Amino acid sequence: MSSVRVAWTVMGILTSYVIRAHVGPFLFAFTTITGLLFLNAVAQRLEDLTGKGLDWTVVVSFMILSLPHTIALTLPMATLVAVLYAFSELTAHNEFTAMKAGGVRPQRLLLPLLGVGFILAELMFIFNDQVLPEANHRLKDLLIDLNRKSPTFELREQVVNQIQVSDNLNPVFLTASRIDNVRNQLEQVVIYDSETTGAHRTTYADSGSMAFNPARTDLFLTLHDGVVLETDPGRPGAFRQLYFTKQIIPLRGVGNELERGASGGDRGDREMTTAMLQDRIDKRRVELDDVKLLGRSQAREAVLEALGRAPGQDAIPLPQPMATAEDPKLDPLIKQAESNARTATFRSRAIESSINRYQVEIHKKYALAFACVVFVLLGAPLAVLFPRGGLGLVIAASSGIFAVSWGGLIGGESLADRGIAPAAVAMWAPNAMFLLVGLWLANRMGNEAVTMRDGEWGNLYWTMRARVARVIRRFAHAGKPA
């Protein structure tokens, strides 16, 4: 009984020692990486702050609201750097070898760190789900207030923006599923305007861009791949339809008429919690079902009318003969059916695109949080397998893993937003890949390599060279005839 108690005491001491060995590197890496990225983010926004005579409280608020987005990226980074550095130090000073000599399995040291990783992942998810969306929303509202003289930044995505144009008494209404204020790009654009003559015009476009004249008084919208539907006041019930690949719409005299409330506006996908996102997804799916149902209903009515039957009485033929393909009366019916189908397609694509974005944001919150666990499982055995890699291993491995991970997330988000890949697959692919590599490395933690060369970068180079040469020799030997 006493031996068991001694074993538990020893494991408790080792667990505490291993965790303490990670605290210092984690805090150093977290503060350093966060500081560097935060300064870079603030530097990119300096033009929004300079020359406006802002009070110091506004500047402080801007910096505080910019910090959560940086933390969401740097906390998983700091976890990986801390694990790589701490285990590299333990192995370089032969402490890891001494633990193995004392009967401690290498994988046993991973358990307390995995527990810490799960705690960090839980805290990270709460942060990403509650703190980050609210900070993003308030930061966007603050940027809108800071850029009142720049109407581009006052357009809000996924809401109806009212634009008062000087050469038209009636306002123009614009909606877009996504607005990139950095590149001035729009996606899934709908513009409604009415003239004093009574004509109403609705423009649908797949994408577009915004640009101002030098005086920043006129806004020019360049739209791509869309359709214009316009009513004719002289012919009640009739309208004109025009398809285009590129169209430029000038909005003159916009000035500062796009001022909106300071806060409380509609939230973008990165400004919502998972509950808000799921609620939007449910509503969009209901809306998508309604659009599909309406499209089927309109198509059915057009077919019935073409067959010479009254809608709702398709089983009772009318006395007049059925229309043929050469009947001139069919031409407006065909055009109407085609217009309805195109309009339904535009609406369906816009709804599906918004559903994809909301699903991406939900999975991204979970994937970024779970990356803390994956980086623990990946970093510890990687440092043990290259015991004399030192700081060179920490820099090289962490930089490579970060690049692959964030590149995979960005590329996956783009693919999922366009509907090319499922949101779950796109967001979890980097984690899944690194998790498999980490499990394989963890299984080989007791086979660390040792080199006798000095220098951190040199040791990493010669260790990698020896391993590559070993693999080449193994394949060469397997290819020789028995």
Secondary structure as the mmCIF struct_conf table of DSSP 4:
data_model
#
loop_
_struct_conf.conf_type_id
_struct_conf.id
_struct_conf.beg_label_comp_id
_struct_conf.beg_label_asym_id
_struct_conf.beg_label_seq_id
_struct_conf.end_label_comp_id
_struct_conf.end_label_asym_id
_struct_conf.end_label_seq_id
HELX_RH_AL_P HELX_RH_AL_P1 SER A 2 GLN A 44
TURN_TY1_P TURN_TY1_P1 ARG A 45 ARG A 45
HELX_RH_AL_P HELX_RH_AL_P2 LEU A 46 LEU A 49
TURN_TY1_P TURN_TY1_P2 THR A 50 GLY A 51
BEND BEND1 LYS A 52 LYS A 52
HELX_RH_AL_P HELX_RH_AL_P3 TRP A 56 ALA A 92
TURN_TY1_P TURN_TY1_P3 HIS A 93 ASN A 94
HELX_RH_AL_P HELX_RH_AL_P4 GLU A 95 ALA A 101
TURN_TY1_P TURN_TY1_P4 GLY A 102 GLY A 103
HELX_RH_3T_P HELX_RH_3T_P1 PRO A 106 LEU A 109
HELX_RH_AL_P HELX_RH_AL_P5 LEU A 110 ILE A 126
HELX_RH_PI_P HELX_RH_PI_P1 PHE A 127 VAL A 131
HELX_RH_AL_P HELX_RH_AL_P6 LEU A 132 LEU A 146
TURN_TY1_P TURN_TY1_P5 ASN A 147 LYS A 149
HELX_RH_3T_P HELX_RH_3T_P2 PRO A 151 GLU A 154
TURN_TY1_P TURN_TY1_P6 GLU A 157 GLN A 158
BEND BEND2 VAL A 159 VAL A 159
STRN STRN1 ASN A 161 ILE A 163
TURN_TY1_P TURN_TY1_P7 SER A 166 ASP A 167
BEND BEND3 LEU A 169 ASN A 170
STRN STRN2 VAL A 172 ASP A 180
TURN_TY1_P TURN_TY1_P8 ASN A 181 ASN A 184
STRN STRN3 GLN A 185 SER A 194
TURN_TY1_P TURN_TY1_P9 THR A 196 THR A 197
BEND BEND4 GLY A 198 GLY A 198
STRN STRN4 HIS A 200 PHE A 212
TURN_TY1_P TURN_TY1_P10 PRO A 214 ALA A 215
BEND BEND5 ARG A 216 ARG A 216
STRN STRN5 LEU A 219 THR A 231
TURN_TY1_P TURN_TY1_P11 PRO A 233 GLY A 234
BEND BEND6 ARG A 235 ARG A 235
TURN_TY1_P TURN_TY1_P12 PRO A 236 GLY A 237
STRN STRN6 PHE A 239 LEU A 251
TURN_TY1_P TURN_TY1_P13 ARG A 252 GLY A 253
TURN_TY1_P TURN_TY1_P14 GLY A 255 LEU A 258
BEND BEND7 ALA A 262 SER A 263
HELX_RH_3T_P HELX_RH_3T_P3 ASP A 269 GLU A 271
BEND BEND8 MET A 272 MET A 272
HELX_RH_AL_P HELX_RH_AL_P7 THR A 274 ALA A 306
TURN_TY1_P TURN_TY1_P15 LEU A 307 GLY A 308
TURN_TY1_P TURN_TY1_P16 PRO A 311 GLY A 312
TURN_TY1_P TURN_TY1_P17 ASP A 314 ALA A 315
BEND BEND9 ILE A 316 ILE A 316
BEND BEND10 PRO A 319 GLN A 320
HELX_LH_PP_P HELX_LH_PP_P1 PRO A 321 ALA A 323
TURN_TY1_P TURN_TY1_P18 ALA A 325 GLU A 326
TURN_TY1_P TURN_TY1_P19 PRO A 328 LYS A 329
HELX_RH_AL_P HELX_RH_AL_P8 LEU A 330 LEU A 385
BEND BEND11 PHE A 386 PHE A 386
TURN_TY1_P TURN_TY1_P20 PRO A 387 ARG A 388
HELX_RH_AL_P HELX_RH_AL_P9 GLY A 390 ASP A 417
TURN_TY1_P TURN_TY1_P21 ARG A 418 GLY A 419
BEND BEND12 ILE A 420 ALA A 421
HELX_RH_AL_P HELX_RH_AL_P10 ALA A 423 ASN A 443
TURN_TY1_P TURN_TY1_P22 ARG A 444 GLY A 446
BEND BEND13 GLY A 455 GLY A 455
HELX_RH_AL_P HELX_RH_AL_P11 GLU A 456 GLY A 479
BEND BEND14 LYS A 480 LYS A 480
#
